[in-house]
Amino acid sequence: MLIRLTRLTNERHRLEVVRRDGTREARDLETRSALLHDLVHYAVETEAGLGASFYGRLANGETYEELMTQPSEGAEAMQTEAVVARIQGMAGDDAWSGGDPERLAQSIIAGFLALGRQPPTWLTGEFIVRVREHLRRVQGQWRATPFHQTLVLEFPAVAP
């Protein structure tokens, strides 16, 4: 699946997905709140090889509207959303950019355990290193994208 992010203004961007079967879906979104979240999802899901979380579900035919109104009951999607939220919250901190990856992973795992929830097995220090680099790279690509131009990212086909 292709993920197309078009810079409309400083405040708005368009998220479009082009599925392997040729179907498309697009939404204009508020950049300040949505873009970082979507980029973190992209980095987390691609680095973990996930197929049943946000982008995997879009790739498999679910609509954006369905994802926003009918949350998945699958463990993968719920774990992913919790990890994405935590990474998004840390993304601007010095601890994220320069902190010990193993310590960051253990901090997120501790949050799962404190809630009596099972942390994902893929959440390791090495995973944090890969996500941090992937996120840095796509954020740089976005910053280099001129207005009315499109950043195209490929989401690999992963079975849910």
Steps between C-alpha positions, in 0.01 A plus 500: 500500500615852432454771760491843339539805724438830324601826665202733448580784743693538824189380682353236265617197307333223303544134588423273207543125483523309173440132560651223291161437336497862380236629741574836660390700794598851604441730797607856564634517854622755749879471493588602856316211665481233230825500303741395774258232617470361147877507444564322830243236398683458171840459667371264770291281268767467232784433744295243694367336182139544608197432283197545727556853630408839348677483163463124471127530551481775236707286263257211554198707396365660814409865454638790697150567631471140626834529679391820673157374606555126554823435690654161447458246772818325386793490743748622236310819420444583867866438587613705201279795591642503854860487375434769238341731759798459732759556225307799367502649850876455525590595140597859578691421820876472534438162664353375171773630273795421724368269767598141555276293268479206739391729783233658273369156403491390865312817592229426243486135608460611864195703394338189353578295809369770736164471323506120515541479122737289294773705326583416139788256454655724233549791742876493563787744513599400146145573384519848660826568311339402169182701564696805612705494177199427280299782656793742469532413131130542411472823700795635301333395176182677609684820590660494152161458329389831340143627525261321264753220453468143625719276712441139396571219746460132431335279756610141445243228448478317831240237575284596799 
